[in-house]
């Protein structure tokens, strides 16, 4: 087990996301987010790795030595708006939370998206994730729209989403963004 973190976010090294960070980013993201509660918060290796080819990188890691303390994935374009940036996924190791790490990641991601031509940056936060909502407000984001994820259970399909969360004995399954895209 690595040593407990010390200091604040300013002492951490900010680097572009690289191939060598992929395993740690996926592990941290899946450790921090409950994909049973919000299935679209899970990511696949190919979805994260796809960001490595971005022409205007806004995907970053915060490192404590070689340890990934946090990460952010951002991209230039949101839905049909090529001039909007999208802060897609952010996570900070619990040992580094409350030290400014998430704000540092948000600010740098937004700065890189602005430099790439974004006129604004959008993100989405699950309604029960009050810590992330407050992080976004502190960093200049404002709530503009509410979107609900509707789930229709099918008679012959295994339980999904909220019903699985209520069933403690249900096996844990992950729905990746790529899988969600195929369903649309």
Secondary structure, 3 states (H helix, E strand, C coil): CCCCCCCCHHHCEEEECCHHHHHHHHHHHHHHCCCCCCHHHECCHHHHHHHHHCCCCCCEEEEECCEEEEEEEEEEEECCEEEEEEEEEEEECHHHCCCCHHHHHHHHHHHHHHHCCCCEEECCCCCCCHHHHHHHHHCCCCCCCCCCCCCCCCCCCCCCHHHHHHCCCCCCCCCEHHHHHHHC
